[in-house]
């Protein structure tokens, strides 16, 4: 599980403090049970806000949830010359010949 970022800590903490103050002023509760309910609600809301912030390392593009097969078929549909060609066959000739030369030199 990734560690929370500074932004997540800041937004979550600010949400807890603001929510606690707002709910205490709104409901004017003075009982211990009421304060506990307000505190638990504020903590839950702060946690929700912190978890909903995107991580910098995560991709949020619309294609991120696609499988490799979906991406390959979408790439093949982009150009009519690529129809029916598998992903391994699309390696440019310069790269494939360079790999063959490296492989033959190692023998």
N, C-alpha and C positions, 0 to 999 in steps of 0.2 A: 504494500500500500504506500503510495507516495506521501511524502511529508507535506504538511500544509505550508503555503507560502506566507510571506509577510502580509500580503493583501488580504488573504483569507483570515488571518488573525485580526487584522485591523477592522475589516468589515464585520466580522462575527462579534468582536468585542463591542464595537460601536452599536450594533444592533441590540445586543443584550442590555447595554446601559440605557439606550434610548427607549427600548420597549419596557423595561422595568419602571423607569420614571413615568412614562406615559400611562401605563396600566395602574400604577399606584395613585397617580393624580386623578385618573379617570374614575376609578372605583372607590377611592378614599377608604381603602381597607386598613384596619388597624389590628385585626386579629392575626394570630400566628399562622393559621391555616390559609387565610387569604394571601398573606405575604408569600407563603410557600408556593401556592398555586401561581401567583404572579411571577415568582422567580423561576419556577419550572417552565412556565410558558415562554418567558424571555430567553432562557437557555436553549429551549428547543428551537425557537425561531432564529436565534443567533447561529446555532449549529446548521440549520437549514440554509441560511444565507451563505455561510462560509463554505459549505459543500457544493453549492450551486455555482460558485465562481469557477471559471475554467482554469485548468493548470496550464502553465506556459508550454509544457512539453507535449500536450495532447493536441491532436489535429481536430479542428472543428469544422472541416469542410463537409459538404454534403456527400461526397464520395467516400468518406472515411469508413462507412459501415458496409461498403460493398465487399464481396468476396473476390478472390483473385480471378476466378472464372468470369465474374461479371465485368471486372476491369479489363480483362483480356478481350472479351467479346465487344465491349464498348470501344476499345482501341482498334479492333479490326473493322468495326463499322465506320470509323472516321475516314478511312480512305478505301476506295473501291479496289485498289491493287492489293490490299492486304487481306482480302476476303479468303478464307480457307487456309491461311498460313498460321501455323502454331507460333507460340511465343518464342520458342527456341530458334525457329527458323528466321525470325526477324532480326537477328544479330547482324549489324552491319558487316560487310565483307572485310573491311580493314581490321576491325576488332577480332573477328573470327580467325583471320589469317595470322594475326599477331599471336594469338593464343596457341595456334598450331605450331608456329615457329618456336615459341617458348617451350612447348611440350617436347618438341623434337630435340631441342638443345639440352634438355635435362636427361635424355636417354644416353 
